[in-house]
C-alpha cells in the first residue's frame, strides 16, 4: 500500500486508502470497541491455549453420531 499526502486549501492533511482497507479498519475498530466481544475473544484464546477445543471434523463426527436420523 502506498501513502499519498496532499494539503488542501486550508492546510488540511489527509490520507487516501482503498475502500477495502477502510472497511477493514472500521470492522477492527468496531470489534475493539465492543467489551463483550473482546471478553469472548480473550476467553477463546485461553481455551485454545488450554486445549479445550475440538477441530471441525471431530464436531461433525459427534453431530452425525447424535443425529443419525438426519441425512447429510
CHARMM-style PDB file with segment names, atoms N, HN, CA, C and O in Angstrom:
ATOM      1  N   UNK     1       0.846  -1.164   0.000  1.00  0.00      PROA
ATOM      2  CA  UNK     1       0.000   0.000   0.000  1.00  0.00      PROA
ATOM      3  C   UNK     1       0.895   1.231   0.000  1.00  0.00      PROA
ATOM      4  O   UNK     1       1.929   1.262   0.667  1.00  0.00      PROA
ATOM      5  N   UNK     2       0.496   2.218  -0.736  1.00  0.00      PROA
ATOM      6  HN  UNK     2      -0.344   2.193  -1.278  1.00  0.00      PROA
ATOM      7  CA  UNK     2       1.286   3.441  -0.854  1.00  0.00      PROA
ATOM      8  C   UNK     2       0.517   4.609  -0.236  1.00  0.00      PROA
ATOM      9  O   UNK     2      -0.672   4.780  -0.506  1.00  0.00      PROA
ATOM     10  N   UNK     3       1.177   5.399   0.574  1.00  0.00      PROA
ATOM     11  HN  UNK     3       2.143   5.261   0.793  1.00  0.00      PROA
ATOM     12  CA  UNK     3       0.538   6.544   1.211  1.00  0.00      PROA
ATOM     13  C   UNK     3       0.709   7.775   0.333  1.00  0.00      PROA
ATOM     14  O   UNK     3       1.768   8.001  -0.253  1.00  0.00      PROA
ATOM     15  N   UNK     4      -0.346   8.556   0.257  1.00  0.00      PROA
ATOM     16  HN  UNK     4      -1.206   8.373   0.733  1.00  0.00      PROA
ATOM     17  CA  UNK     4      -0.326   9.777  -0.523  1.00  0.00      PROA
ATOM     18  C   UNK     4      -0.793  10.904   0.388  1.00  0.00      PROA
ATOM     19  O   UNK     4      -1.900  10.846   0.923  1.00  0.00      PROA
ATOM     20  N   UNK     5       0.020  11.911   0.568  1.00  0.00      PROA
ATOM     21  HN  UNK     5       0.919  11.958   0.133  1.00  0.00      PROA
ATOM     22  CA  UNK     5      -0.344  13.033   1.431  1.00  0.00      PROA
ATOM     23  C   UNK     5      -0.479  14.281   0.580  1.00  0.00      PROA
ATOM     24  O   UNK     5       0.424  14.645  -0.172  1.00  0.00      PROA
ATOM     25  N   UNK     6      -1.644  14.935   0.718  1.00  0.00      PROA
ATOM     26  HN  UNK     6      -2.378  14.639   1.329  1.00  0.00      PROA
ATOM     27  CA  UNK     6      -1.923  16.141  -0.045  1.00  0.00      PROA
ATOM     28  C   UNK     6      -2.451  17.195   0.920  1.00  0.00      PROA
ATOM     29  O   UNK     6      -3.240  16.881   1.810  1.00  0.00      PROA
ATOM     30  N   UNK     7      -2.026  18.429   0.751  1.00  0.00      PROA
ATOM     31  HN  UNK     7      -1.385  18.684   0.028  1.00  0.00      PROA
ATOM     32  CA  UNK     7      -2.541  19.508   1.591  1.00  0.00      PROA
ATOM     33  C   UNK     7      -3.536  20.317   0.775  1.00  0.00      PROA
ATOM     34  O   UNK     7      -3.264  20.729  -0.352  1.00  0.00      PROA
ATOM     35  N   UNK     8      -4.715  20.533   1.392  1.00  0.00      PROA
ATOM     36  HN  UNK     8      -4.936  20.198   2.308  1.00  0.00      PROA
ATOM     37  CA  UNK     8      -5.762  21.279   0.713  1.00  0.00      PROA
ATOM     38  C   UNK     8      -5.630  22.769   0.974  1.00  0.00      PROA
ATOM     39  O   UNK     8      -4.630  23.226   1.528  1.00  0.00      PROA
ATOM     40  N   UNK     9      -6.645  23.522   0.573  1.00  0.00      PROA
ATOM     41  HN  UNK     9      -7.457  23.150   0.124  1.00  0.00      PROA
ATOM     42  CA  UNK     9      -6.655  24.973   0.675  1.00  0.00      PROA
ATOM     43  C   UNK     9      -6.433  25.465   2.105  1.00  0.00      PROA
ATOM     44  O   UNK     9      -5.774  26.482   2.322  1.00  0.00      PROA
ATOM     45  N   UNK    10      -6.984  24.741   3.071  1.00  0.00      PROA
ATOM     46  HN  UNK    10      -7.519  23.915   2.894  1.00  0.00      PROA
ATOM     47  CA  UNK    10      -6.882  25.156   4.467  1.00  0.00      PROA
ATOM     48  C   UNK    10      -5.763  24.416   5.193  1.00  0.00      PROA
ATOM     49  O   UNK    10      -5.792  24.284   6.416  1.00  0.00      PROA
ATOM     50  N   UNK    11      -4.814  23.951   4.464  1.00  0.00      PROA
ATOM     51  HN  UNK    11      -4.790  24.059   3.470  1.00  0.00      PROA
ATOM     52  CA  UNK    11      -3.664  23.235   5.018  1.00  0.00      PROA
ATOM     53  C   UNK    11      -4.087  21.971   5.764  1.00  0.00      PROA
ATOM     54  O   UNK    11      -3.389  21.522   6.673  1.00  0.00      PROA
ATOM     55  N   UNK    12      -5.223  21.401   5.383  1.00  0.00      PROA
ATOM     56  HN  UNK    12      -5.791  21.766   4.645  1.00  0.00      PROA
ATOM     57  CA  UNK    12      -5.673  20.150   5.988  1.00  0.00      PROA
ATOM     58  C   UNK    12      -4.933  18.996   5.328  1.00  0.00      PROA
ATOM     59  O   UNK    12      -4.691  19.010   4.121  1.00  0.00      PROA
ATOM     60  N   UNK    13      -4.578  18.004   6.123  1.00  0.00      PROA
ATOM     61  HN  UNK    13      -4.774  17.992   7.103  1.00  0.00      PROA
ATOM     62  CA  UNK    13      -3.895  16.826   5.593  1.00  0.00      PROA
ATOM     63  C   UNK    13      -4.855  15.643   5.619  1.00  0.00      PROA
ATOM     64  O   UNK    13      -5.727  15.565   6.485  1.00  0.00      PROA
ATOM     65  N   UNK    14      -4.696  14.734   4.681  1.00  0.00      PROA
ATOM     66  HN  UNK    14      -3.988  14.797   3.978  1.00  0.00      PROA
ATOM     67  CA  UNK    14      -5.489  13.518   4.679  1.00  0.00      PROA
ATOM     68  C   UNK    14      -4.679  12.409   4.042  1.00  0.00      PROA
ATOM     69  O   UNK    14      -3.681  12.640   3.359  1.00  0.00      PROA
ATOM     70  N   UNK    15      -5.145  11.199   4.289  1.00  0.00      PROA
ATOM     71  HN  UNK    15      -5.956  11.012   4.843  1.00  0.00      PROA
ATOM     72  CA  UNK    15      -4.503  10.015   3.734  1.00  0.00      PROA
ATOM     73  C   UNK    15      -5.545   9.296   2.894  1.00  0.00      PROA
ATOM     74  O   UNK    15      -6.694   9.153   3.312  1.00  0.00      PROA
ATOM     75  N   UNK    16      -5.152   8.847   1.724  1.00  0.00      PROA
ATOM     76  HN  UNK    16      -4.218   8.963   1.385  1.00  0.00      PROA
ATOM     77  CA  UNK    16      -6.051   8.108   0.858  1.00  0.00      PROA
ATOM     78  C   UNK    16      -5.733   6.620   0.961  1.00  0.00      PROA
ATOM     79  O   UNK    16      -4.589   6.207   0.772  1.00  0.00      PROA
ATOM     80  N   UNK    17      -6.765   5.810   1.264  1.00  0.00      PROA
ATOM     81  HN  UNK    17      -7.695   6.145   1.417  1.00  0.00      PROA
ATOM     82  CA  UNK    17      -6.606   4.362   1.326  1.00  0.00      PROA
ATOM     83  C   UNK    17      -7.716   3.719   0.510  1.00  0.00      PROA
ATOM     84  O   UNK    17      -8.717   4.360   0.191  1.00  0.00      PROA
ATOM     85  N   UNK    18      -7.534   2.460   0.177  1.00  0.00      PROA
ATOM     86  HN  UNK    18      -6.721   1.939   0.435  1.00  0.00      PROA
ATOM     87  CA  UNK    18      -8.549   1.755  -0.601  1.00  0.00      PROA
ATOM     88  C   UNK    18      -9.816   1.565   0.238  1.00  0.00      PROA
ATOM     89  O   UNK    18      -9.767   1.589   1.468  1.00  0.00      PROA
ATOM     90  N   UNK    19     -10.928   1.380  -0.433  1.00  0.00      PROA
ATOM     91  HN  UNK    19     -10.968   1.361  -1.433  1.00  0.00      PROA
ATOM     92  CA  UNK    19     -12.197   1.130   0.247  1.00  0.00      PROA
ATOM     93  C   UNK    19     -12.112  -0.141   1.080  1.00  0.00      PROA
ATOM     94  O   UNK    19     -12.632  -0.186   2.195  1.00  0.00      PROA
ATOM     95  N   UNK    20     -11.462  -1.172   0.554  1.00  0.00      PROA
ATOM     96  HN  UNK    20     -11.040  -1.135  -0.352  1.00  0.00      PROA
ATOM     97  CA  UNK    20     -11.318  -2.428   1.301  1.00  0.00      PROA
ATOM     98  C   UNK    20     -10.554  -2.210   2.600  1.00  0.00      PROA
ATOM     99  O   UNK    20     -10.948  -2.715   3.652  1.00  0.00      PROA
ATOM    100  N   UNK    21      -9.465  -1.460   2.524  1.00  0.00      PROA
ATOM    101  HN  UNK    21      -9.146  -1.051   1.670  1.00  0.00      PROA
ATOM    102  CA  UNK    21      -8.667  -1.184   3.719  1.00  0.00      PROA
ATOM    103  C   UNK    21      -9.482  -0.370   4.724  1.00  0.00      PROA
ATOM    104  O   UNK    21      -9.417  -0.629   5.926  1.00  0.00      PROA
ATOM    105  N   UNK    22     -10.237   0.600   4.247  1.00  0.00      PROA
ATOM    106  HN  UNK    22     -10.289   0.811   3.271  1.00  0.00      PROA
ATOM    107  CA  UNK    22     -11.079   1.430   5.115  1.00  0.00      PROA
ATOM    108  C   UNK    22     -12.132   0.578   5.819  1.00  0.00      PROA
ATOM    109  O   UNK    22     -12.338   0.712   7.025  1.00  0.00      PROA
ATOM    110  N   UNK    23     -12.800  -0.299   5.065  1.00  0.00      PROA
ATOM    111  HN  UNK    23     -12.634  -0.408   4.085  1.00  0.00      PROA
ATOM    112  CA  UNK    23     -13.832  -1.157   5.652  1.00  0.00      PROA
ATOM    113  C   UNK    23     -13.222  -2.111   6.678  1.00  0.00      PROA
ATOM    114  O   UNK    23     -13.829  -2.386   7.713  1.00  0.00      PROA
ATOM    115  N   UNK    24     -12.023  -2.613   6.388  1.00  0.00      PROA
ATOM    116  HN  UNK    24     -11.530  -2.389   5.547  1.00  0.00      PROA
ATOM    117  CA  UNK    24     -11.336  -3.491   7.322  1.00  0.00      PROA
ATOM    118  C   UNK    24     -11.002  -2.749   8.614  1.00  0.00      PROA
ATOM    119  O   UNK    24     -11.171  -3.290   9.706  1.00  0.00      PROA
ATOM    120  N   UNK    25     -10.533  -1.526   8.490  1.00  0.00      PROA
ATOM    121  HN  UNK    25     -10.396  -1.086   7.603  1.00  0.00      PROA
ATOM    122  CA  UNK    25     -10.203  -0.725   9.669  1.00  0.00      PROA
ATOM    123  C   UNK    25     -11.448  -0.424  10.495  1.00  0.00      PROA
ATOM    124  O   UNK    25     -11.400  -0.477  11.724  1.00  0.00      PROA
ATOM    125  N   UNK    26     -12.552  -0.111   9.841  1.00  0.00      PROA
ATOM    126  HN  UNK    26     -12.591  -0.068   8.843  1.00  0.00      PROA
ATOM    127  CA  UNK    26     -13.805   0.147  10.558  1.00  0.00      PROA
ATOM    128  C   UNK    26     -14.252  -1.090  11.326  1.00  0.00      PROA
ATOM    129  O   UNK    26     -14.678  -0.991  12.476  1.00  0.00      PROA
ATOM    130  N   UNK    27     -14.153  -2.270  10.683  1.00  0.00      PROA
ATOM    131  HN  UNK    27     -13.806  -2.351   9.749  1.00  0.00      PROA
ATOM    132  CA  UNK    27     -14.554  -3.513  11.335  1.00  0.00      PROA
ATOM    133  C   UNK    27     -13.666  -3.796  12.544  1.00  0.00      PROA
ATOM    134  O   UNK    27     -14.155  -4.235  13.585  1.00  0.00      PROA
ATOM    135  N   UNK    28     -12.376  -3.549  12.414  1.00  0.00      PROA
ATOM    136  HN  UNK    28     -11.979  -3.193  11.568  1.00  0.00      PROA
ATOM    137  CA  UNK    28     -11.442  -3.755  13.524  1.00  0.00      PROA
ATOM    138  C   UNK    28     -11.780  -2.837  14.687  1.00  0.00      PROA
ATOM    139  O   UNK    28     -11.799  -3.274  15.837  1.00  0.00      PROA
ATOM    140  N   UNK    29     -12.042  -1.591  14.402  1.00  0.00      PROA
ATOM    141  HN  UNK    29     -12.026  -1.236  13.467  1.00  0.00      PROA
ATOM    142  CA  UNK    29     -12.409  -0.626  15.452  1.00  0.00      PROA
ATOM    143  C   UNK    29     -13.699  -1.058  16.134  1.00  0.00      PROA
ATOM    144  O   UNK    29     -13.824  -0.942  17.353  1.00  0.00      PROA
ATOM    145  N   UNK    30     -14.654  -1.551  15.363  1.00  0.00      PROA
ATOM    146  HN  UNK    30     -14.552  -1.645  14.372  1.00  0.00      PROA
ATOM    147  CA  UNK    30     -15.926  -1.999  15.923  1.00  0.00      PROA
ATOM    148  C   UNK    30     -15.701  -3.161  16.898  1.00  0.00      PROA
ATOM    149  O   UNK    30     -16.277  -3.179  17.986  1.00  0.00      PROA
ATOM    150  N   UNK    31     -14.873  -4.118  16.513  1.00  0.00      PROA
ATOM    151  HN  UNK    31     -14.406  -4.103  15.629  1.00  0.00      PROA
ATOM    152  CA  UNK    31     -14.579  -5.258  17.386  1.00  0.00      PROA
ATOM    153  C   UNK    31     -13.859  -4.786  18.642  1.00  0.00      PROA
ATOM    154  O   UNK    31     -14.235  -5.165  19.752  1.00  0.00      PROA
ATOM    155  N   UNK    32     -12.832  -3.966  18.478  1.00  0.00      PROA
ATOM    156  HN  UNK    32     -12.527  -3.658  17.577  1.00  0.00      PROA
ATOM    157  CA  UNK    32     -12.055  -3.496  19.621  1.00  0.00      PROA
ATOM    158  C   UNK    32     -12.874  -2.617  20.565  1.00  0.00      PROA
ATOM    159  O   UNK    32     -12.521  -2.469  21.735  1.00  0.00      PROA
ATOM    160  N   UNK    33     -13.957  -2.038  20.069  1.00  0.00      PROA
ATOM    161  HN  UNK    33     -14.244  -2.158  19.118  1.00  0.00      PROA
ATOM    162  CA  UNK    33     -14.801  -1.151  20.876  1.00  0.00      PROA
ATOM    163  C   UNK    33     -15.914  -1.899  21.599  1.00  0.00      PROA
ATOM    164  O   UNK    33     -16.666  -1.294  22.364  1.00  0.00      PROA
ATOM    165  N   UNK    34     -16.030  -3.197  21.370  1.00  0.00      PROA
ATOM    166  HN  UNK    34     -15.419  -3.687  20.749  1.00  0.00      PROA
ATOM    167  CA  UNK    34     -17.108  -3.995  21.960  1.00  0.00      PROA
ATOM    168  C   UNK    34     -16.549  -4.808  23.142  1.00  0.00      PROA
ATOM    169  O   UNK    34     -15.902  -5.834  22.930  1.00  0.00      PROA
ATOM    170  N   UNK    35     -16.793  -4.359  24.386  1.00  0.00      PROA
ATOM    171  HN  UNK    35     -17.318  -3.526  24.559  1.00  0.00      PROA
ATOM    172  CA  UNK    35     -16.217  -5.046  25.549  1.00  0.00      PROA
ATOM    173  C   UNK    35     -16.628  -6.518  25.648  1.00  0.00      PROA
ATOM    174  O   UNK    35     -15.809  -7.362  26.011  1.00  0.00      PROA
ATOM    175  N   UNK    36     -17.868  -6.828  25.333  1.00  0.00      PROA
ATOM    176  HN  UNK    36     -18.534  -6.142  25.038  1.00  0.00      PROA
ATOM    177  CA  UNK    36     -18.343  -8.215  25.421  1.00  0.00      PROA
ATOM    178  C   UNK    36     -17.631  -9.096  24.390  1.00  0.00      PROA
ATOM    179  O   UNK    36     -17.227 -10.215  24.705  1.00  0.00      PROA
ATOM    180  N   UNK    37     -17.479  -8.602  23.184  1.00  0.00      PROA
ATOM    181  HN  UNK    37     -17.807  -7.693  22.928  1.00  0.00      PROA
ATOM    182  CA  UNK    37     -16.786  -9.358  22.148  1.00  0.00      PROA
ATOM    183  C   UNK    37     -15.311  -9.547  22.512  1.00  0.00      PROA
ATOM    184  O   UNK    37     -14.750 -10.621  22.294  1.00  0.00      PROA
ATOM    185  N   UNK    38     -14.693  -8.518  23.058  1.00  0.00      PROA
ATOM    186  HN  UNK    38     -15.149  -7.646  23.235  1.00  0.00      PROA
ATOM    187  CA  UNK    38     -13.293  -8.636  23.473  1.00  0.00      PROA
ATOM    188  C   UNK    38     -13.147  -9.663  24.605  1.00  0.00      PROA
ATOM    189  O   UNK    38     -12.163 -10.402  24.651  1.00  0.00      PROA
ATOM    190  N   UNK    39     -14.124  -9.705  25.511  1.00  0.00      PROA
ATOM    191  HN  UNK    39     -14.923  -9.105  25.473  1.00  0.00      PROA
ATOM    192  CA  UNK    39     -14.109 -10.701  26.590  1.00  0.00      PROA
ATOM    193  C   UNK    39     -14.198 -12.109  26.004  1.00  0.00      PROA
ATOM    194  O   UNK    39     -13.473 -13.009  26.429  1.00  0.00      PROA
ATOM    195  N   UNK    40     -15.084 -12.297  25.031  1.00  0.00      PROA
ATOM    196  HN  UNK    40     -15.672 -11.566  24.686  1.00  0.00      PROA
ATOM    197  CA  UNK    40     -15.229 -13.604  24.389  1.00  0.00      PROA
ATOM    198  C   UNK    40     -13.948 -14.018  23.665  1.00  0.00      PROA
ATOM    199  O   UNK    40     -13.552 -15.183  23.719  1.00  0.00      PROA
ATOM    200  N   UNK    41     -13.308 -13.077  22.995  1.00  0.00      PROA
ATOM    201  HN  UNK    41     -13.630 -12.131  22.952  1.00  0.00      PROA
ATOM    202  CA  UNK    41     -12.058 -13.379  22.302  1.00  0.00      PROA
ATOM    203  C   UNK    41     -10.987 -13.802  23.303  1.00  0.00      PROA
ATOM    204  O   UNK    41     -10.255 -14.763  23.070  1.00  0.00      PROA
ATOM    205  N   UNK    42     -10.902 -13.076  24.420  1.00  0.00      PROA
ATOM    206  HN  UNK    42     -11.497 -12.294  24.609  1.00  0.00      PROA
ATOM    207  CA  UNK    42      -9.912 -13.405  25.456  1.00  0.00      PROA
ATOM    208  C   UNK    42     -10.171 -14.806  26.011  1.00  0.00      PROA
ATOM    209  O   UNK    42      -9.237 -15.591  26.175  1.00  0.00      PROA
ATOM    210  N   UNK    43     -11.442 -15.123  26.300  1.00  0.00      PROA
ATOM    211  HN  UNK    43     -12.200 -14.485  26.167  1.00  0.00      PROA
ATOM    212  CA  UNK    43     -11.788 -16.447  26.811  1.00  0.00      PROA
ATOM    213  C   UNK    43     -11.461 -17.535  25.785  1.00  0.00      PROA
ATOM    214  O   UNK    43     -10.994 -18.614  26.148  1.00  0.00      PROA
ATOM    215  N   UNK    44     -11.703 -17.254  24.524  1.00  0.00      PROA
ATOM    216  HN  UNK    44     -12.082 -16.377  24.229  1.00  0.00      PROA
ATOM    217  CA  UNK    44     -11.408 -18.217  23.463  1.00  0.00      PROA
ATOM    218  C   UNK    44      -9.913 -18.481  23.354  1.00  0.00      PROA
ATOM    219  O   UNK    44      -9.494 -19.623  23.164  1.00  0.00      PROA
ATOM    220  N   UNK    45      -9.111 -17.434  23.471  1.00  0.00      PROA
ATOM    221  HN  UNK    45      -9.452 -16.507  23.625  1.00  0.00      PROA
ATOM    222  CA  UNK    45      -7.656 -17.607  23.417  1.00  0.00      PROA
ATOM    223  C   UNK    45      -7.176 -18.486  24.573  1.00  0.00      PROA
ATOM    224  O   UNK    45      -6.287 -19.319  24.397  1.00  0.00      PROA
ATOM    225  N   UNK    46      -7.765 -18.297  25.753  1.00  0.00      PROA
ATOM    226  HN  UNK    46      -8.487 -17.621  25.896  1.00  0.00      PROA
ATOM    227  CA  UNK    46      -7.400 -19.113  26.914  1.00  0.00      PROA
ATOM    228  C   UNK    46      -7.804 -20.569  26.669  1.00  0.00      PROA
ATOM    229  O   UNK    46      -7.034 -21.485  26.956  1.00  0.00      PROA
ATOM    230  N   UNK    47      -9.012 -20.779  26.138  1.00  0.00      PROA
ATOM    231  HN  UNK    47      -9.637 -20.034  25.905  1.00  0.00      PROA
ATOM    232  CA  UNK    47      -9.486 -22.140  25.852  1.00  0.00      PROA
ATOM    233  C   UNK    47      -8.576 -22.840  24.855  1.00  0.00      PROA
ATOM    234  O   UNK    47      -8.278 -24.024  25.014  1.00  0.00      PROA
ATOM    235  N   UNK    48      -8.137 -22.129  23.839  1.00  0.00      PROA
ATOM    236  HN  UNK    48      -8.379 -21.168  23.710  1.00  0.00      PROA
ATOM    237  CA  UNK    48      -7.218 -22.707  22.845  1.00  0.00      PROA
ATOM    238  C   UNK    48      -5.904 -23.071  23.511  1.00  0.00      PROA
ATOM    239  O   UNK    48      -5.379 -24.166  23.310  1.00  0.00      PROA
ATOM    240  N   UNK    49      -5.378 -22.151  24.303  1.00  0.00      PROA
ATOM    241  HN  UNK    49      -5.805 -21.261  24.466  1.00  0.00      PROA
ATOM    242  CA  UNK    49      -4.097 -22.378  24.982  1.00  0.00      PROA
ATOM    243  C   UNK    49      -4.173 -23.592  25.906  1.00  0.00      PROA
ATOM    244  O   UNK    49      -3.209 -24.347  26.028  1.00  0.00      PROA
ATOM    245  N   UNK    50      -5.327 -23.777  26.558  1.00  0.00      PROA
ATOM    246  HN  UNK    50      -6.111 -23.164  26.459  1.00  0.00      PROA
ATOM    247  CA  UNK    50      -5.507 -24.894  27.496  1.00  0.00      PROA
ATOM    248  C   UNK    50      -5.927 -26.183  26.789  1.00  0.00      PROA
ATOM    249  O   UNK    50      -6.059 -27.222  27.434  1.00  0.00      PROA
ATOM    250  N   UNK    51      -6.137 -26.129  25.480  1.00  0.00      PROA
ATOM    251  HN  UNK    51      -6.029 -25.284  24.955  1.00  0.00      PROA
ATOM    252  CA  UNK    51      -6.504 -27.325  24.715  1.00  0.00      PROA
ATOM    253  C   UNK    51      -7.969 -27.717  24.831  1.00  0.00      PROA
ATOM    254  O   UNK    51      -8.335 -28.857  24.546  1.00  0.00      PROA
ATOM    255  N   UNK    52      -8.804 -26.777  25.247  1.00  0.00      PROA
ATOM    256  HN  UNK    52      -8.506 -25.851  25.479  1.00  0.00      PROA
ATOM    257  CA  UNK    52     -10.235 -27.062  25.392  1.00  0.00      PROA
ATOM    258  C   UNK    52     -10.994 -26.757  24.103  1.00  0.00      PROA
ATOM    259  O   UNK    52     -12.008 -26.060  24.122  1.00  0.00      PROA
ATOM    260  N   UNK    53     -10.503 -27.279  22.996  1.00  0.00      PROA
ATOM    261  HN  UNK    53      -9.679 -27.846  22.980  1.00  0.00      PROA
ATOM    262  CA  UNK    53     -11.130 -27.050  21.699  1.00  0.00      PROA
ATOM    263  C   UNK    53     -11.203 -28.363  20.931  1.00  0.00      PROA
ATOM    264  O   UNK    53     -10.484 -29.314  21.236  1.00  0.00      PROA
ATOM    265  N   UNK    54     -12.082 -28.402  19.929  1.00  0.00      PROA
ATOM    266  HN  UNK    54     -12.666 -27.629  19.681  1.00  0.00      PROA
ATOM    267  CA  UNK    54     -12.208 -29.560  19.049  1.00  0.00      PROA
ATOM    268  C   UNK    54     -12.065 -29.058  17.621  1.00  0.00      PROA
ATOM    269  O   UNK    54     -12.446 -27.931  17.304  1.00  0.00      PROA
ATOM    270  N   UNK    55     -11.513 -29.905  16.766  1.00  0.00      PROA
ATOM    271  HN  UNK    55     -11.203 -30.821  17.023  1.00  0.00      PROA
ATOM    272  CA  UNK    55     -11.443 -29.486  15.373  1.00  0.00      PROA
ATOM    273  C   UNK    55     -12.791 -29.758  14.700  1.00  0.00      PROA
ATOM    274  O   UNK    55     -13.612 -30.511  15.223  1.00  0.00      PROA
ATOM    275  N   UNK    56     -13.005 -29.154  13.564  1.00  0.00      PROA
ATOM    276  HN  UNK    56     -12.338 -28.542  13.139  1.00  0.00      PROA
ATOM    277  CA  UNK    56     -14.295 -29.213  12.879  1.00  0.00      PROA
ATOM    278  C   UNK    56     -14.693 -30.645  12.551  1.00  0.00      PROA
ATOM    279  O   UNK    56     -15.856 -31.012  12.716  1.00  0.00      PROA
ATOM    280  N   UNK    57     -13.749 -31.458  12.089  1.00  0.00      PROA
ATOM    281  HN  UNK    57     -12.805 -31.160  11.954  1.00  0.00      PROA
ATOM    282  CA  UNK    57     -14.067 -32.851  11.745  1.00  0.00      PROA
ATOM    283  C   UNK    57     -14.596 -33.614  12.953  1.00  0.00      PROA
ATOM    284  O   UNK    57     -15.518 -34.419  12.821  1.00  0.00      PROA
ATOM    285  N   UNK    58     -14.029 -33.372  14.118  1.00  0.00      PROA
ATOM    286  HN  UNK    58     -13.281 -32.718  14.226  1.00  0.00      PROA
ATOM    287  CA  UNK    58     -14.478 -34.026  15.342  1.00  0.00      PROA
ATOM    288  C   UNK    58     -15.899 -33.586  15.704  1.00  0.00      PROA
ATOM    289  O   UNK    58     -16.719 -34.410  16.109  1.00  0.00      PROA
ATOM    290  N   UNK    59     -16.183 -32.316  15.563  1.00  0.00      PROA
ATOM    291  HN  UNK    59     -15.517 -31.647  15.234  1.00  0.00      PROA
ATOM    292  CA  UNK    59     -17.522 -31.794  15.860  1.00  0.00      PROA
ATOM    293  C   UNK    59     -18.546 -32.401  14.908  1.00  0.00      PROA
ATOM    294  O   UNK    59     -19.626 -32.805  15.338  1.00  0.00      PROA
ATOM    295  N   UNK    60     -18.218 -32.469  13.627  1.00  0.00      PROA
ATOM    296  HN  UNK    60     -17.341 -32.141  13.278  1.00  0.00      PROA
ATOM    297  CA  UNK    60     -19.129 -33.049  12.633  1.00  0.00      PROA
ATOM    298  C   UNK    60     -19.389 -34.521  12.945  1.00  0.00      PROA
ATOM    299  O   UNK    60     -20.530 -34.980  12.885  1.00  0.00      PROA
ATOM    300  N   UNK    61     -18.336 -35.255  13.277  1.00  0.00      PROA
ATOM    301  HN  UNK    61     -17.410 -34.882  13.326  1.00  0.00      PROA
ATOM    302  CA  UNK    61     -18.466 -36.675  13.612  1.00  0.00      PROA
ATOM    303  C   UNK    61     -19.399 -36.861  14.804  1.00  0.00      PROA
ATOM    304  O   UNK    61     -20.271 -37.729  14.776  1.00  0.00      PROA
ATOM    305  N   UNK    62     -19.225 -36.054  15.851  1.00  0.00      PROA
ATOM    306  HN  UNK    62     -18.517 -35.348  15.873  1.00  0.00      PROA
ATOM    307  CA  UNK    62     -20.096 -36.130  17.025  1.00  0.00      PROA
ATOM    308  C   UNK    62     -21.537 -35.775  16.674  1.00  0.00      PROA
ATOM    309  O   UNK    62     -22.475 -36.425  17.135  1.00  0.00      PROA
ATOM    310  N   UNK    63     -21.705 -34.745  15.861  1.00  0.00      PROA
ATOM    311  HN  UNK    63     -20.943 -34.217  15.487  1.00  0.00      PROA
ATOM    312  CA  UNK    63     -23.051 -34.323  15.473  1.00  0.00      PROA
ATOM    313  C   UNK    63     -23.757 -35.438  14.710  1.00  0.00      PROA
ATOM    314  O   UNK    63     -24.923 -35.736  14.968  1.00  0.00      PROA
ATOM    315  N   UNK    64     -23.038 -36.053  13.764  1.00  0.00      PROA
ATOM    316  HN  UNK    64     -22.091 -35.810  13.555  1.00  0.00      PROA
ATOM    317  CA  UNK    64     -23.638 -37.135  12.965  1.00  0.00      PROA
ATOM    318  C   UNK    64     -24.014 -38.329  13.841  1.00  0.00      PROA
ATOM    319  O   UNK    64     -25.052 -38.956  13.628  1.00  0.00      PROA
ATOM    320  N   UNK    65     -23.175 -38.643  14.821  1.00  0.00      PROA
ATOM    321  HN  UNK    65     -22.332 -38.134  14.994  1.00  0.00      PROA
ATOM    322  CA  UNK    65     -23.478 -39.793  15.680  1.00  0.00      PROA
ATOM    323  C   UNK    65     -24.686 -39.524  16.576  1.00  0.00      PROA
ATOM    324  O   UNK    65     -25.398 -40.455  16.953  1.00  0.00      PROA
ATOM    325  N   UNK    66     -24.919 -38.266  16.916  1.00  0.00      PROA
ATOM    326  HN  UNK    66     -24.340 -37.510  16.610  1.00  0.00      PROA
ATOM    327  CA  UNK    66     -26.065 -37.920  17.770  1.00  0.00      PROA
ATOM    328  C   UNK    66     -27.338 -37.669  16.960  1.00  0.00      PROA
ATOM    329  O   UNK    66     -28.432 -37.631  17.523  1.00  0.00      PROA
ATOM    330  N   UNK    67     -27.200 -37.499  15.643  1.00  0.00      PROA
ATOM    331  HN  UNK    67     -26.312 -37.530  15.186  1.00  0.00      PROA
ATOM    332  CA  UNK    67     -28.341 -37.171  14.788  1.00  0.00      PROA
ATOM    333  C   UNK    67     -28.393 -38.120  13.589  1.00  0.00      PROA
ATOM    334  O   UNK    67     -28.342 -37.692  12.436  1.00  0.00      PROA
ATOM    335  N   UNK    68     -28.495 -39.408  13.886  1.00  0.00      PROA
ATOM    336  HN  UNK    68     -28.536 -39.756  14.823  1.00  0.00      PROA
ATOM    337  CA  UNK    68     -28.457 -40.412  12.831  1.00  0.00      PROA
ATOM    338  C   UNK    68     -29.656 -40.327  11.898  1.00  0.00      PROA
ATOM    339  O   UNK    68     -29.591 -40.821  10.772  1.00  0.00      PROA
ATOM    340  N   UNK    69     -30.747 -39.714  12.337  1.00  0.00      PROA
ATOM    341  HN  UNK    69     -30.801 -39.313  13.252  1.00  0.00      PROA
ATOM    342  CA  UNK    69     -31.947 -39.608  11.506  1.00  0.00      PROA
ATOM    343  C   UNK    69     -31.863 -38.491  10.469  1.00  0.00      PROA
ATOM    344  O   UNK    69     -32.743 -38.375   9.616  1.00  0.00      PROA
ATOM    345  N   UNK    70     -30.816 -37.670  10.531  1.00  0.00      PROA
ATOM    346  HN  UNK    70     -30.101 -37.764  11.223  1.00  0.00      PROA
ATOM    347  CA  UNK    70     -30.645 -36.572   9.582  1.00  0.00      PROA
ATOM    348  C   UNK    70     -29.692 -37.020   8.480  1.00  0.00      PROA
ATOM    349  O   UNK    70     -28.619 -37.558   8.756  1.00  0.00      PROA
ATOM    350  N   UNK    71     -30.097 -36.791   7.215  1.00  0.00      PROA
ATOM    351  HN  UNK    71     -30.968 -36.354   6.991  1.00  0.00      PROA
ATOM    352  CA  UNK    71     -29.238 -37.160   6.101  1.00  0.00      PROA
ATOM    353  C   UNK    71     -28.278 -36.023   5.776  1.00  0.00      PROA
ATOM    354  O   UNK    71     -28.654 -34.852   5.844  1.00  0.00      PROA
ATOM    355  N   UNK    72     -27.042 -36.361   5.424  1.00  0.00      PROA
ATOM    356  HN  UNK    72     -26.737 -37.312   5.369  1.00  0.00      PROA
ATOM    357  CA  UNK    72     -26.029 -35.376   5.091  1.00  0.00      PROA
ATOM    358  C   UNK    72     -25.639 -35.511   3.652  1.00  0.00      PROA
ATOM    359  OT1 UNK    72     -24.788 -34.763   3.170  1.00  0.00      PROA
TER     360      UNK     72
END
